[in-house]
Structures are given as C-alpha cells and as structure tokens.
C-alpha cells in the first residue's frame, strides 16, 4: 500500500504527514532524522502535544477543571515541561514520578498522587513537596498516611479512590473500575472509609476520586460512574463530610485504527449538566488524561533489517521490538505501520516483527506494505505507553527520544548504550 503524498498519516495524527512522498513530523523529514540519529527512535511532535492539551482547554472554557496529566503515559522531561508550561497539573503514581515533575519545576499544588501501594518514603516526599491531594485506595493506606503526616507535622489532603463497579468496556488489562480489579475502595464501603479518614489525625478530606479504565471509546461508563459518585457524595453529606473536588479518572481513548473516541467537550458538557442538575455545580473537577494528551503525538521509527518469506507468512524483521513497544505483545494492541518513504511497488502482507527471541515479539500483523531491506517504518500512535514501558530485555539498550518543534528537532533522551546497561552490575570476587 502506498500512501499518497501530502496526506495525513492518520486522522488522529495531524502533525505527521507525507510531503513529497516522505513522512514528516511537522517540518522535519523522518528519513533524514532516522539516518542522522539511528533507529529505533521515538519521535514526538511539540505541536501535537500542544494541540491535544488545547483540545481540553477549549472544552473546559471557564469551568473549574484541573487537567492533571497522567504522566505514566509518557514521562520524558521535555513532555512534562511542555505540559507544565501550558499550566497542566500532574497525576503521579510513584516517588520517581514526583521527582520528575519537581525536576521540570511544575507546581506541586497541582499534583495528585494516585496508586494502590504508596510507600512511606513516597508519602513523606509528596507531603514535603506539598501535593494537592493523595488519592487513597484503602483504609490501610489511610492509616499509613495519617501516621506519616503526623510524624512530619503536616496535613495530608486526601480523596478516596472509590471503585464504582462500572464496566469501561475496554481491554481487561486496562479496565480499572470493576469489583474484580485491585483498585480503589468498594463504593458500598466508601462512607465508612471516609468516616475513618475523618477521625484520623494528619488527614483532611478534600475530594472523591475514581478511575474506571483507559482507552475509553464511549462516554456512558463515565456517566454511570459519575452518578454513583454523586450518590456517594449525597450520603457523605448526610454524615457531615463535604468535599472540594471530584476527580473523574478514566482516560479518553485515541484513534489507533478506526476508533472514533469521544471529545473532551462531549464528556465535560454532560458531566457539568449532571453536576448542576444534582446541585453540585460548585464542585471543582479534576481530570487525569494520559493517553489522549500524548498518544498520537508520537511515533516509533524502526528500520527493516531483513525480509523473510516462507510458505505461510512474509516477515519484516525490524530493529524495534517488544522491549521498545510492548503494547502489541501485552495487549495484542493495534498500531498502524507505514513506510516513511512509501515505494510504488506491489505490496505484500507482512508481519512486522522484532529481533527478540519470543514469538510474541511483533509490532504489527498482516500489514500491507511494499518493502525492501533498510526501509524505515513508522509505528503510529506510540506517544503513550511506548517508551515508558520499554525494557532492556535481550540486553537491548533503550531507544532515543526526539521532540520535533517546527523545522527543528531536539534529542530529549539519548540512546542508551550497552555500557549503560552493564554499569550497575558486578560479579562475585
Ligand atoms: N490516572 C490513573 C490513576 C491511571 O491509572 C491511569 C492509567 C491514568 C490516570 C491515565 O489514563 P489514560 O488517560 O492514559 O487512559 N499501559 C496501558 C494503559 C494503562 C493505563 C493505566 N492507568 C496501555 O498501554 O494501554
């Protein structure tokens, strides 16, 4: 399949397009970039990050909403800095992520700390930084946080992450709001947990939180969750417990192939309708989008090493692998694969696979491509849960990351070397 020139790569990827038969990120030709910097190479578009954030900002308008970027999706410092500049807050899930947001000078008062297994040191550091809120996931965590806060002479602002038991209708590994998931406090037990929180020293109740899943392509699960949370907030008020904000987690999906994900505006308009109808128009809203801010702002470049044909299949063996982009292996996720310089030749169906010694090491299956050895390919929608899930399996150094800005590009993470990998290891005397 050949892509016509000057066509957007994908509907969801407006900042990656073909110009004169060559795929560009903004104004940068990706064949040249690959030749200069080598592959595998993650390439992000600054304009795409900004556009994605702007999409939320416009949907929000004057309404009291804080966007806390779910930075687990892509925590490169350059990405974080961009969102910090745009005024975003951050949703963190570890002490490491806290250090990253502090490293880019983000405002800790806009940071919410999520996660099911926070350790005492992580709590201490977040308290010292002065985060906006801890999204607490169990009564045991309430007790630990209270103890740590007391010892530090600080007050921890808390929300309880409530599990509303709604089906987000997404991949089972990325649905988080069902009873069988490890996350949150069952909604039936939430009032009691809030009452416990109210009695514990060192804690101040400020919100209610939920997260129902990721890559949501339908808004109705959000509204089911919202209605349940509002019922809970009613019941809490009956016990004299009031809150300042509602954190409605659950990530809007992006377009990987033919999905038509809902827009932030479609979500927010209806959320505010319901808040107003229930008399909660004064509540502040926190959102924790990750994927929808970065997913289609990035691609992964990889070079064909060998083409291999057998009776059953054609394989394009490339230099990126499951250690670089785990999503296909882990979730059978679809990522588009395109030639950076498409050939005017007959296409074949290829399985695009990596060099790692696992049959599950594939990036795309049965893709119609006209290929030759050394061709450079772009794996689409790789801006979210790409580099952050990379590993060193098979002692493969992790890829470099580049941010394009107009006609310029900046290396925002150096390619790892094998020496880097061996550095921390030693043998016995
Ligand atoms: N907040 C919390 C508490 C989360 O657990 C998540 C994602 C987010 C925010 C961001 O959600 P998003 O907007 O990105 O959907 N590795 C998987 C995705 C795992 C998401 C887990 N939680 C993937 O590659 O699809």
Boltz pocket constraint, residues with backbone or C-beta under 6 A from the ligand:
constraints:
  - pocket:
      binder: B
      contacts: [[A, 70], [A, 72], [A, 73], [A, 91], [A, 114], [A, 115], [A, 173], [A, 174], [A, 176], [A, 211], [A, 213], [A, 214], [A, 215], [A, 249], [A, 250], [A, 251], [A, 252], [A, 288], [A, 289], [A, 290], [A, 291], [A, 292], [A, 327], [A, 331], [A, 384], [A, 385]]
      max_distance: 6.0
